[in-house]
């Protein structure tokens, strides 16, 4: 009986056509892509089986020295090749069973983000823009910056009517303004415990802890919502009112 090892034992993976080590229709292959075509449990069984075959062949080689001449000639001719072949298969199986090292992860390159433009002037610009609305609708800046000492009370009152109407329109358009207390001025009211300091201004003699009871002098104001226009660019404060030039 002769045992031959041929290249037919090494074949591509019939499922992926990748060269590899496995068992398919009596053939073995060594996976080159790192994806084992057979499970690790089957690979361990194959490795143990090859080890037992090698031990059996080694035992036959030791027993061949005391065997009869016909058996001795056959053992000398076949056993060395069989042991070498199965040793090669065992070596390949051990290599295939060894876990593959995880591919090194390339370090992510830091992404340089352009710094955001400074927004220190954003709030200032929006305040100036709201002042420009009061100037446009009610002439607020004109009224406050003008010297009214030379005007009569009637003239100042007429200008104040225009100022009141225009500025009130702007306030109601951009703020939800409501009284802090709904009671009329002069009513008896109670300041609740835990009140916010900016909700009430207590005047007169204060003793003890809230609640306090007193007379409502002014009902106060609060804002329920704000809808101020946002500026796209705030690299400089906007103009309150443009200079008007008549050409002719």
HELIX and SHEET records of a PDB file:
HELIX    1   1 UNK A    7  UNK A    9  5                                   3    
HELIX    2   2 UNK A   40  UNK A   63  1                                  24    
HELIX    3   3 UNK A   64  UNK A   66  5                                   3    
HELIX    4   4 UNK A   69  UNK A   97  1                                  29    
HELIX    5   5 UNK A  122  UNK A  138  1                                  17    
HELIX    6   6 UNK A  140  UNK A  145  1                                   6    
HELIX    7   7 UNK A  153  UNK A  174  1                                  22    
SHEET    1   A 2 UNK A  23  UNK A  24  0                                        
SHEET    2   A 2 UNK A  27  UNK A  28 -1                                        
SHEET    1   B 2 UNK A 175  UNK A 179  0                                        
SHEET    2   B 2 UNK A 221  UNK A 226 -1                                        
SHEET    1   C 2 UNK A 188  UNK A 191  0                                        
SHEET    2   C 2 UNK A 212  UNK A 215 -1                                        
END                                                                             
